[in-house]
Amino acid sequence: MICPDCYRDVTGHSRPQRARTSNNPNITYTLIGINVVVYLLQWIIPNYWVYNEFAYKADWVAYSHEYYRAITSGFLHSQNDPSHLLLNMVSLYLFGAAIEK
C-alpha cells in the first residue's frame, strides 16, 4: 500500500485509474424478472404445462438427456403460495445485489 503522492515521487507518474463499474445489480434484476415471468406463465398456461416441461425429474434427465431441467427447475415456484416467490425474490435481491458488487 502506497499513498498517491509517494507513488508519483517513486515512479514519476500517477497511478492508472481503475475502470468504474456500475453499482446497479443488473444480473440480479434480470434473474428476478425471469422468475416473475415464469411464475406468471405458470398461472396463465393451464394444466401445469410449465411445471411438467421444466421441472427437474431425475429419471428424465438420466434417460432422456434433458439436462436443461437442472437449470430451468430453479425458476419454478409454488403456484399455491405466492409468498414462496416473494420471499425468494427478496432474498435474491438482498444477497444477489451484495454478491454482484
Distance bins in CASP14 RR format, pairs under 12 A and 6 or more apart:
PFRMAT RR
TARGET T0000
AUTHOR 0000-0000-0000
RMODE 2
METHOD distances of the structure
MODEL  1
1 7 0 0 0 0 0 1 0 0 0 0 0
1 15 0 0 0 0 0 1 0 0 0 0 0
2 8 0 0 0 0 1 0 0 0 0 0 0
2 9 0 0 0 0 1 0 0 0 0 0 0
2 10 1 0 0 1 0 0 0 0 0 0 0
2 11 0 0 0 0 1 0 0 0 0 0 0
2 14 0 0 0 0 0 1 0 0 0 0 0
2 15 0 0 0 0 1 0 0 0 0 0 0
3 9 0 0 0 0 1 0 0 0 0 0 0
3 10 0 0 0 0 0 1 0 0 0 0 0
3 14 0 0 0 0 0 1 0 0 0 0 0
3 15 0 0 0 0 0 1 0 0 0 0 0
4 10 0 0 0 0 0 1 0 0 0 0 0
4 11 0 0 0 0 0 1 0 0 0 0 0
4 12 0 0 0 0 0 1 0 0 0 0 0
4 13 0 0 0 0 0 1 0 0 0 0 0
4 14 1 0 0 1 0 0 0 0 0 0 0
4 15 1 0 0 1 0 0 0 0 0 0 0
4 16 0 0 0 0 0 1 0 0 0 0 0
4 17 0 0 0 0 0 1 0 0 0 0 0
5 11 0 0 0 0 0 1 0 0 0 0 0
5 12 0 0 0 0 0 1 0 0 0 0 0
5 14 0 0 0 0 1 0 0 0 0 0 0
5 15 0 0 0 0 0 1 0 0 0 0 0
6 12 0 0 0 0 0 1 0 0 0 0 0
6 14 0 0 0 0 0 1 0 0 0 0 0
6 15 0 0 0 0 0 1 0 0 0 0 0
7 13 0 0 0 0 1 0 0 0 0 0 0
7 14 1 0 0 1 0 0 0 0 0 0 0
7 15 1 0 1 0 0 0 0 0 0 0 0
7 16 0 0 0 0 0 1 0 0 0 0 0
8 14 1 0 1 0 0 0 0 0 0 0 0
8 15 1 0 0 1 0 0 0 0 0 0 0
21 100 0 0 0 0 1 0 0 0 0 0 0
21 101 0 0 0 0 1 0 0 0 0 0 0
22 29 0 0 0 0 0 1 0 0 0 0 0
22 97 0 0 0 0 0 1 0 0 0 0 0
22 100 0 0 0 0 1 0 0 0 0 0 0
22 101 0 0 0 0 1 0 0 0 0 0 0
23 97 0 0 0 0 1 0 0 0 0 0 0
23 98 0 0 0 0 0 1 0 0 0 0 0
23 100 0 0 0 0 1 0 0 0 0 0 0
23 101 1 0 0 1 0 0 0 0 0 0 0
24 30 0 0 0 0 0 1 0 0 0 0 0
24 97 0 0 0 0 1 0 0 0 0 0 0
24 100 0 0 0 0 1 0 0 0 0 0 0
24 101 0 0 0 0 1 0 0 0 0 0 0
25 31 0 0 0 0 1 0 0 0 0 0 0
25 32 0 0 0 0 1 0 0 0 0 0 0
25 92 0 0 0 0 1 0 0 0 0 0 0
25 93 1 0 0 1 0 0 0 0 0 0 0
25 94 0 0 0 0 0 1 0 0 0 0 0
25 95 0 0 0 0 0 1 0 0 0 0 0
25 96 1 0 0 1 0 0 0 0 0 0 0
25 97 1 1 0 0 0 0 0 0 0 0 0
25 98 0 0 0 0 1 0 0 0 0 0 0
25 99 0 0 0 0 1 0 0 0 0 0 0
25 100 1 0 1 0 0 0 0 0 0 0 0
25 101 1 0 0 1 0 0 0 0 0 0 0
26 32 0 0 0 0 0 1 0 0 0 0 0
26 33 0 0 0 0 0 1 0 0 0 0 0
26 96 0 0 0 0 0 1 0 0 0 0 0
26 97 0 0 0 0 0 1 0 0 0 0 0
26 100 1 0 0 1 0 0 0 0 0 0 0
26 101 0 0 0 0 0 1 0 0 0 0 0
27 33 0 0 0 0 0 1 0 0 0 0 0
27 34 0 0 0 0 0 1 0 0 0 0 0
27 92 0 0 0 0 0 1 0 0 0 0 0
27 93 0 0 0 0 0 1 0 0 0 0 0
27 96 1 0 0 1 0 0 0 0 0 0 0
27 97 0 0 0 0 1 0 0 0 0 0 0
27 99 0 0 0 0 1 0 0 0 0 0 0
27 100 1 0 1 0 0 0 0 0 0 0 0
27 101 0 0 0 0 0 1 0 0 0 0 0
28 34 0 0 0 0 0 1 0 0 0 0 0
28 35 0 0 0 0 0 1 0 0 0 0 0
28 89 0 0 0 0 1 0 0 0 0 0 0
28 90 0 0 0 0 0 1 0 0 0 0 0
28 91 0 0 0 0 0 1 0 0 0 0 0
28 92 1 0 0 1 0 0 0 0 0 0 0
28 93 1 0 0 1 0 0 0 0 0 0 0
28 94 0 0 0 0 1 0 0 0 0 0 0
28 95 0 0 0 0 1 0 0 0 0 0 0
28 96 1 0 1 0 0 0 0 0 0 0 0
28 97 1 0 1 0 0 0 0 0 0 0 0
28 98 0 0 0 0 1 0 0 0 0 0 0
28 99 0 0 0 0 1 0 0 0 0 0 0
28 100 1 0 1 0 0 0 0 0 0 0 0
28 101 0 0 0 0 1 0 0 0 0 0 0
29 35 0 0 0 0 0 1 0 0 0 0 0
29 36 0 0 0 0 0 1 0 0 0 0 0
29 89 0 0 0 0 0 1 0 0 0 0 0
29 92 0 0 0 0 1 0 0 0 0 0 0
29 93 0 0 0 0 1 0 0 0 0 0 0
29 96 0 0 0 0 1 0 0 0 0 0 0
29 97 0 0 0 0 1 0 0 0 0 0 0
29 100 0 0 0 0 1 0 0 0 0 0 0
30 36 0 0 0 0 0 1 0 0 0 0 0
30 37 0 0 0 0 0 1 0 0 0 0 0
30 75 0 0 0 0 0 1 0 0 0 0 0
30 92 0 0 0 0 0 1 0 0 0 0 0
30 93 0 0 0 0 0 1 0 0 0 0 0
30 96 0 0 0 0 0 1 0 0 0 0 0
30 100 0 0 0 0 0 1 0 0 0 0 0
31 37 0 0 0 0 0 1 0 0 0 0 0
31 38 0 0 0 0 0 1 0 0 0 0 0
31 71 0 0 0 0 0 1 0 0 0 0 0
31 74 0 0 0 0 0 1 0 0 0 0 0
31 75 0 0 0 0 1 0 0 0 0 0 0
31 88 0 0 0 0 0 1 0 0 0 0 0
31 89 0 0 0 0 1 0 0 0 0 0 0
31 91 0 0 0 0 0 1 0 0 0 0 0
31 92 1 0 0 1 0 0 0 0 0 0 0
31 93 0 0 0 0 1 0 0 0 0 0 0
31 95 0 0 0 0 0 1 0 0 0 0 0
31 96 0 0 0 0 1 0 0 0 0 0 0
31 97 0 0 0 0 0 1 0 0 0 0 0
31 99 0 0 0 0 0 1 0 0 0 0 0
31 100 0 0 0 0 1 0 0 0 0 0 0
32 38 0 0 0 0 0 1 0 0 0 0 0
32 39 0 0 0 0 0 1 0 0 0 0 0
32 75 0 0 0 0 0 1 0 0 0 0 0
32 77 0 0 0 0 0 1 0 0 0 0 0
32 85 0 0 0 0 1 0 0 0 0 0 0
32 86 0 0 0 0 0 1 0 0 0 0 0
32 88 0 0 0 0 1 0 0 0 0 0 0
32 89 1 0 1 0 0 0 0 0 0 0 0
32 90 0 0 0 0 1 0 0 0 0 0 0
32 91 0 0 0 0 0 1 0 0 0 0 0
32 92 1 0 1 0 0 0 0 0 0 0 0
32 93 1 0 0 1 0 0 0 0 0 0 0
32 94 0 0 0 0 0 1 0 0 0 0 0
32 95 0 0 0 0 0 1 0 0 0 0 0
32 96 0 0 0 0 1 0 0 0 0 0 0
32 97 0 0 0 0 0 1 0 0 0 0 0
32 100 0 0 0 0 0 1 0 0 0 0 0
33 39 0 0 0 0 1 0 0 0 0 0 0
33 40 0 0 0 0 1 0 0 0 0 0 0
33 41 0 0 0 0 0 1 0 0 0 0 0
33 75 0 0 0 0 1 0 0 0 0 0 0
33 85 0 0 0 0 0 1 0 0 0 0 0
33 88 0 0 0 0 0 1 0 0 0 0 0
33 89 0 0 0 0 1 0 0 0 0 0 0
33 92 0 0 0 0 1 0 0 0 0 0 0
33 93 0 0 0 0 0 1 0 0 0 0 0
34 40 0 0 0 0 0 1 0 0 0 0 0
34 41 0 0 0 0 0 1 0 0 0 0 0
34 54 0 0 0 0 0 1 0 0 0 0 0
34 71 0 0 0 0 0 1 0 0 0 0 0
34 72 0 0 0 0 0 1 0 0 0 0 0
34 74 0 0 0 0 1 0 0 0 0 0 0
34 75 1 0 1 0 0 0 0 0 0 0 0
34 76 0 0 0 0 0 1 0 0 0 0 0
34 77 0 0 0 0 0 1 0 0 0 0 0
34 85 0 0 0 0 0 1 0 0 0 0 0
34 89 0 0 0 0 0 1 0 0 0 0 0
34 92 0 0 0 0 0 1 0 0 0 0 0
35 41 0 0 0 0 0 1 0 0 0 0 0
35 42 0 0 0 0 0 1 0 0 0 0 0
35 72 0 0 0 0 0 1 0 0 0 0 0
35 74 0 0 0 0 1 0 0 0 0 0 0
35 75 1 0 1 0 0 0 0 0 0 0 0
35 76 0 0 0 0 1 0 0 0 0 0 0
35 77 1 0 0 1 0 0 0 0 0 0 0
35 84 0 0 0 0 0 1 0 0 0 0 0
35 85 1 0 0 1 0 0 0 0 0 0 0
35 86 0 0 0 0 0 1 0 0 0 0 0
35 87 0 0 0 0 0 1 0 0 0 0 0
35 88 1 0 0 1 0 0 0 0 0 0 0
35 89 1 0 0 1 0 0 0 0 0 0 0
35 90 0 0 0 0 0 1 0 0 0 0 0
35 91 0 0 0 0 0 1 0 0 0 0 0
35 92 1 0 0 1 0 0 0 0 0 0 0
35 93 0 0 0 0 0 1 0 0 0 0 0
36 42 0 0 0 0 0 1 0 0 0 0 0
36 43 0 0 0 0 0 1 0 0 0 0 0
36 75 0 0 0 0 1 0 0 0 0 0 0
36 77 0 0 0 0 1 0 0 0 0 0 0
36 82 0 0 0 0 0 1 0 0 0 0 0
36 85 1 0 0 1 0 0 0 0 0 0 0
36 86 0 0 0 0 0 1 0 0 0 0 0
36 88 0 0 0 0 0 1 0 0 0 0 0
36 89 1 0 0 1 0 0 0 0 0 0 0
36 92 0 0 0 0 0 1 0 0 0 0 0
36 93 0 0 0 0 0 1 0 0 0 0 0
37 43 0 0 0 0 0 1 0 0 0 0 0
37 44 0 0 0 0 0 1 0 0 0 0 0
37 45 0 0 0 0 0 1 0 0 0 0 0
37 50 0 0 0 0 0 1 0 0 0 0 0
37 75 0 0 0 0 1 0 0 0 0 0 0
37 76 0 0 0 0 0 1 0 0 0 0 0
37 77 0 0 0 0 0 1 0 0 0 0 0
37 85 0 0 0 0 0 1 0 0 0 0 0
38 44 0 0 0 0 0 1 0 0 0 0 0
38 45 0 0 0 0 0 1 0 0 0 0 0
38 50 1 0 0 1 0 0 0 0 0 0 0
38 51 0 0 0 0 0 1 0 0 0 0 0
38 53 0 0 0 0 0 1 0 0 0 0 0
38 54 1 0 0 1 0 0 0 0 0 0 0
38 55 0 0 0 0 0 1 0 0 0 0 0
38 71 0 0 0 0 0 1 0 0 0 0 0
38 72 0 0 0 0 1 0 0 0 0 0 0
38 73 0 0 0 0 0 1 0 0 0 0 0
38 74 0 0 0 0 1 0 0 0 0 0 0
38 75 1 0 1 0 0 0 0 0 0 0 0
38 76 1 0 0 1 0 0 0 0 0 0 0
38 77 1 0 0 1 0 0 0 0 0 0 0
38 79 0 0 0 0 0 1 0 0 0 0 0
38 85 0 0 0 0 1 0 0 0 0 0 0
38 88 0 0 0 0 0 1 0 0 0 0 0
38 89 0 0 0 0 0 1 0 0 0 0 0
39 45 0 0 0 0 0 1 0 0 0 0 0
39 50 0 0 0 0 1 0 0 0 0 0 0
39 51 0 0 0 0 0 1 0 0 0 0 0
39 74 0 0 0 0 0 1 0 0 0 0 0
39 75 0 0 0 0 1 0 0 0 0 0 0
39 76 0 0 0 0 1 0 0 0 0 0 0
39 77 1 0 1 0 0 0 0 0 0 0 0
39 78 0 0 0 0 1 0 0 0 0 0 0
39 79 1 0 0 1 0 0 0 0 0 0 0
39 80 0 0 0 0 0 1 0 0 0 0 0
39 81 0 0 0 0 0 1 0 0 0 0 0
39 82 0 0 0 0 1 0 0 0 0 0 0
39 84 0 0 0 0 1 0 0 0 0 0 0
39 85 1 0 1 0 0 0 0 0 0 0 0
39 86 0 0 0 0 1 0 0 0 0 0 0
39 88 0 0 0 0 1 0 0 0 0 0 0
39 89 0 0 0 0 1 0 0 0 0 0 0
40 50 0 0 0 0 1 0 0 0 0 0 0
40 75 0 0 0 0 0 1 0 0 0 0 0
40 77 0 0 0 0 0 1 0 0 0 0 0
40 79 0 0 0 0 0 1 0 0 0 0 0
40 82 0 0 0 0 0 1 0 0 0 0 0
40 85 0 0 0 0 1 0 0 0 0 0 0
41 48 0 0 0 0 0 1 0 0 0 0 0
41 49 0 0 0 0 1 0 0 0 0 0 0
41 50 1 0 1 0 0 0 0 0 0 0 0
41 51 0 0 0 0 0 1 0 0 0 0 0
41 53 0 0 0 0 0 1 0 0 0 0 0
41 54 0 0 0 0 1 0 0 0 0 0 0
41 72 0 0 0 0 0 1 0 0 0 0 0
41 75 0 0 0 0 1 0 0 0 0 0 0
41 76 0 0 0 0 1 0 0 0 0 0 0
41 77 0 0 0 0 0 1 0 0 0 0 0
41 79 0 0 0 0 0 1 0 0 0 0 0
42 48 1 0 0 1 0 0 0 0 0 0 0
42 49 0 0 0 0 1 0 0 0 0 0 0
42 50 1 0 1 0 0 0 0 0 0 0 0
42 51 1 0 0 1 0 0 0 0 0 0 0
42 52 0 0 0 0 0 1 0 0 0 0 0
42 53 0 0 0 0 0 1 0 0 0 0 0
42 54 0 0 0 0 1 0 0 0 0 0 0
42 55 0 0 0 0 0 1 0 0 0 0 0
42 75 0 0 0 0 1 0 0 0 0 0 0
42 76 1 0 0 1 0 0 0 0 0 0 0
42 77 1 0 0 1 0 0 0 0 0 0 0
42 78 0 0 0 0 1 0 0 0 0 0 0
42 79 1 0 1 0 0 0 0 0 0 0 0
42 80 0 0 0 0 0 1 0 0 0 0 0
42 82 0 0 0 0 0 1 0 0 0 0 0
42 84 0 0 0 0 0 1 0 0 0 0 0
42 85 0 0 0 0 1 0 0 0 0 0 0
43 49 0 0 0 0 0 1 0 0 0 0 0
43 50 0 0 0 0 1 0 0 0 0 0 0
43 51 0 0 0 0 0 1 0 0 0 0 0
43 77 0 0 0 0 0 1 0 0 0 0 0
43 78 0 0 0 0 0 1 0 0 0 0 0
43 79 1 0 0 1 0 0 0 0 0 0 0
43 80 0 0 0 0 0 1 0 0 0 0 0
43 82 0 0 0 0 1 0 0 0 0 0 0
43 85 0 0 0 0 0 1 0 0 0 0 0
44 50 0 0 0 0 1 0 0 0 0 0 0
44 79 0 0 0 0 0 1 0 0 0 0 0
45 51 0 0 0 0 1 0 0 0 0 0 0
45 52 0 0 0 0 0 1 0 0 0 0 0
45 53 0 0 0 0 1 0 0 0 0 0 0
45 54 0 0 0 0 0 1 0 0 0 0 0
45 79 0 0 0 0 0 1 0 0 0 0 0
46 52 0 0 0 0 0 1 0 0 0 0 0
46 79 0 0 0 0 0 1 0 0 0 0 0
47 53 0 0 0 0 0 1 0 0 0 0 0
47 79 0 0 0 0 0 1 0 0 0 0 0
48 54 0 0 0 0 0 1 0 0 0 0 0
48 55 0 0 0 0 1 0 0 0 0 0 0
48 76 0 0 0 0 0 1 0 0 0 0 0
48 78 0 0 0 0 0 1 0 0 0 0 0
48 79 1 0 0 1 0 0 0 0 0 0 0
48 80 0 0 0 0 0 1 0 0 0 0 0
49 55 0 0 0 0 0 1 0 0 0 0 0
49 76 0 0 0 0 0 1 0 0 0 0 0
49 79 0 0 0 0 0 1 0 0 0 0 0
50 72 0 0 0 0 1 0 0 0 0 0 0
50 73 0 0 0 0 0 1 0 0 0 0 0
50 75 0 0 0 0 1 0 0 0 0 0 0
50 76 1 0 0 1 0 0 0 0 0 0 0
50 77 0 0 0 0 0 1 0 0 0 0 0
50 79 0 0 0 0 1 0 0 0 0 0 0
51 57 0 0 0 0 0 1 0 0 0 0 0
51 69 0 0 0 0 0 1 0 0 0 0 0
51 72 0 0 0 0 0 1 0 0 0 0 0
51 73 0 0 0 0 1 0 0 0 0 0 0
51 74 0 0 0 0 0 1 0 0 0 0 0
51 75 0 0 0 0 0 1 0 0 0 0 0
51 76 1 0 0 1 0 0 0 0 0 0 0
51 77 0 0 0 0 1 0 0 0 0 0 0
51 78 0 0 0 0 1 0 0 0 0 0 0
51 79 1 0 0 1 0 0 0 0 0 0 0
51 80 0 0 0 0 0 1 0 0 0 0 0
52 60 0 0 0 0 0 1 0 0 0 0 0
52 66 0 0 0 0 0 1 0 0 0 0 0
52 69 0 0 0 0 0 1 0 0 0 0 0
52 72 0 0 0 0 0 1 0 0 0 0 0
52 73 0 0 0 0 0 1 0 0 0 0 0
52 76 0 0 0 0 0 1 0 0 0 0 0
53 60 0 0 0 0 0 1 0 0 0 0 0
53 66 0 0 0 0 1 0 0 0 0 0 0
53 68 0 0 0 0 1 0 0 0 0 0 0
53 69 0 0 0 0 1 0 0 0 0 0 0
53 72 0 0 0 0 1 0 0 0 0 0 0
53 73 0 0 0 0 0 1 0 0 0 0 0
53 75 0 0 0 0 0 1 0 0 0 0 0
53 76 0 0 0 0 1 0 0 0 0 0 0
54 60 0 0 0 0 0 1 0 0 0 0 0
54 61 0 0 0 0 0 1 0 0 0 0 0
54 66 0 0 0 0 1 0 0 0 0 0 0
54 68 1 0 0 1 0 0 0 0 0 0 0
54 69 1 0 0 1 0 0 0 0 0 0 0
54 70 0 0 0 0 0 1 0 0 0 0 0
54 71 0 0 0 0 1 0 0 0 0 0 0
54 72 1 1 0 0 0 0 0 0 0 0 0
54 73 1 0 0 1 0 0 0 0 0 0 0
54 74 0 0 0 0 1 0 0 0 0 0 0
54 75 1 0 0 1 0 0 0 0 0 0 0
54 76 1 0 0 1 0 0 0 0 0 0 0
54 77 0 0 0 0 0 1 0 0 0 0 0
55 61 0 0 0 0 0 1 0 0 0 0 0
55 66 0 0 0 0 0 1 0 0 0 0 0
55 68 0 0 0 0 0 1 0 0 0 0 0
55 69 1 0 0 1 0 0 0 0 0 0 0
55 70 0 0 0 0 0 1 0 0 0 0 0
55 71 0 0 0 0 0 1 0 0 0 0 0
55 72 1 0 0 1 0 0 0 0 0 0 0
55 73 1 0 1 0 0 0 0 0 0 0 0
55 74 0 0 0 0 1 0 0 0 0 0 0
55 75 0 0 0 0 0 1 0 0 0 0 0
55 76 1 0 1 0 0 0 0 0 0 0 0
55 77 0 0 0 0 0 1 0 0 0 0 0
55 78 0 0 0 0 0 1 0 0 0 0 0
55 79 0 0 0 0 0 1 0 0 0 0 0
56 62 0 0 0 0 0 1 0 0 0 0 0
56 66 0 0 0 0 1 0 0 0 0 0 0
56 67 0 0 0 0 0 1 0 0 0 0 0
56 68 0 0 0 0 1 0 0 0 0 0 0
56 69 1 0 1 0 0 0 0 0 0 0 0
56 70 1 0 0 1 0 0 0 0 0 0 0
56 71 0 0 0 0 1 0 0 0 0 0 0
56 72 0 0 0 0 1 0 0 0 0 0 0
56 73 1 1 0 0 0 0 0 0 0 0 0
56 74 1 0 0 1 0 0 0 0 0 0 0
56 75 0 0 0 0 0 1 0 0 0 0 0
56 76 0 0 0 0 1 0 0 0 0 0 0
57 63 0 0 0 0 1 0 0 0 0 0 0
57 64 0 0 0 0 1 0 0 0 0 0 0
57 66 0 0 0 0 1 0 0 0 0 0 0
57 67 0 0 0 0 0 1 0 0 0 0 0
57 68 0 0 0 0 0 1 0 0 0 0 0
57 69 1 0 0 1 0 0 0 0 0 0 0
57 70 0 0 0 0 0 1 0 0 0 0 0
57 72 0 0 0 0 0 1 0 0 0 0 0
57 73 0 0 0 0 1 0 0 0 0 0 0
57 76 0 0 0 0 0 1 0 0 0 0 0
58 64 0 0 0 0 0 1 0 0 0 0 0
58 66 0 0 0 0 0 1 0 0 0 0 0
58 67 0 0 0 0 0 1 0 0 0 0 0
58 69 0 0 0 0 1 0 0 0 0 0 0
58 70 0 0 0 0 1 0 0 0 0 0 0
58 73 0 0 0 0 0 1 0 0 0 0 0
59 65 0 0 0 0 0 1 0 0 0 0 0
59 66 0 0 0 0 0 1 0 0 0 0 0
59 69 0 0 0 0 0 1 0 0 0 0 0
60 66 1 0 1 0 0 0 0 0 0 0 0
60 67 0 0 0 0 1 0 0 0 0 0 0
60 68 0 0 0 0 0 1 0 0 0 0 0
60 69 1 0 0 1 0 0 0 0 0 0 0
60 70 0 0 0 0 0 1 0 0 0 0 0
60 72 0 0 0 0 0 1 0 0 0 0 0
60 73 0 0 0 0 0 1 0 0 0 0 0
61 67 1 0 0 1 0 0 0 0 0 0 0
61 68 0 0 0 0 1 0 0 0 0 0 0
61 69 1 0 1 0 0 0 0 0 0 0 0
61 70 1 0 0 1 0 0 0 0 0 0 0
61 71 0 0 0 0 0 1 0 0 0 0 0
61 72 0 0 0 0 0 1 0 0 0 0 0
61 73 0 0 0 0 1 0 0 0 0 0 0
62 69 0 0 0 0 0 1 0 0 0 0 0
62 70 0 0 0 0 0 1 0 0 0 0 0
66 72 0 0 0 0 1 0 0 0 0 0 0
66 73 0 0 0 0 0 1 0 0 0 0 0
67 73 0 0 0 0 0 1 0 0 0 0 0
68 74 0 0 0 0 0 1 0 0 0 0 0
68 75 0 0 0 0 0 1 0 0 0 0 0
69 75 0 0 0 0 0 1 0 0 0 0 0
69 76 0 0 0 0 1 0 0 0 0 0 0
74 85 0 0 0 0 0 1 0 0 0 0 0
74 88 0 0 0 0 1 0 0 0 0 0 0
74 92 0 0 0 0 0 1 0 0 0 0 0
75 85 0 0 0 0 0 1 0 0 0 0 0
75 88 0 0 0 0 0 1 0 0 0 0 0
75 89 0 0 0 0 0 1 0 0 0 0 0
75 92 0 0 0 0 0 1 0 0 0 0 0
76 84 0 0 0 0 0 1 0 0 0 0 0
76 85 0 0 0 0 1 0 0 0 0 0 0
76 88 0 0 0 0 0 1 0 0 0 0 0
77 83 0 0 0 0 1 0 0 0 0 0 0
77 84 1 0 1 0 0 0 0 0 0 0 0
77 85 1 0 1 0 0 0 0 0 0 0 0
77 86 0 0 0 0 1 0 0 0 0 0 0
77 87 0 0 0 0 1 0 0 0 0 0 0
77 88 1 0 0 1 0 0 0 0 0 0 0
77 89 0 0 0 0 1 0 0 0 0 0 0
77 92 0 0 0 0 0 1 0 0 0 0 0
78 84 1 0 1 0 0 0 0 0 0 0 0
78 85 1 0 0 1 0 0 0 0 0 0 0
78 86 0 0 0 0 0 1 0 0 0 0 0
78 87 0 0 0 0 0 1 0 0 0 0 0
78 88 0 0 0 0 1 0 0 0 0 0 0
79 85 0 0 0 0 1 0 0 0 0 0 0
81 87 0 0 0 0 1 0 0 0 0 0 0
81 88 0 0 0 0 0 1 0 0 0 0 0
82 88 0 0 0 0 0 1 0 0 0 0 0
82 89 0 0 0 0 0 1 0 0 0 0 0
83 89 0 0 0 0 0 1 0 0 0 0 0
83 90 0 0 0 0 0 1 0 0 0 0 0
84 90 0 0 0 0 0 1 0 0 0 0 0
84 91 0 0 0 0 0 1 0 0 0 0 0
85 91 0 0 0 0 0 1 0 0 0 0 0
85 92 0 0 0 0 0 1 0 0 0 0 0
86 92 0 0 0 0 0 1 0 0 0 0 0
86 93 0 0 0 0 0 1 0 0 0 0 0
87 93 0 0 0 0 0 1 0 0 0 0 0
87 94 0 0 0 0 0 1 0 0 0 0 0
88 94 0 0 0 0 0 1 0 0 0 0 0
88 95 0 0 0 0 0 1 0 0 0 0 0
88 96 0 0 0 0 0 1 0 0 0 0 0
89 95 0 0 0 0 0 1 0 0 0 0 0
89 96 0 0 0 0 0 1 0 0 0 0 0
89 97 0 0 0 0 0 1 0 0 0 0 0
90 96 0 0 0 0 0 1 0 0 0 0 0
90 97 0 0 0 0 0 1 0 0 0 0 0
91 97 0 0 0 0 0 1 0 0 0 0 0
91 98 0 0 0 0 0 1 0 0 0 0 0
91 99 0 0 0 0 0 1 0 0 0 0 0
92 98 0 0 0 0 0 1 0 0 0 0 0
92 99 0 0 0 0 0 1 0 0 0 0 0
92 100 0 0 0 0 0 1 0 0 0 0 0
93 99 0 0 0 0 0 1 0 0 0 0 0
93 100 0 0 0 0 0 1 0 0 0 0 0
94 100 0 0 0 0 0 1 0 0 0 0 0
95 101 0 0 0 0 0 1 0 0 0 0 0
END
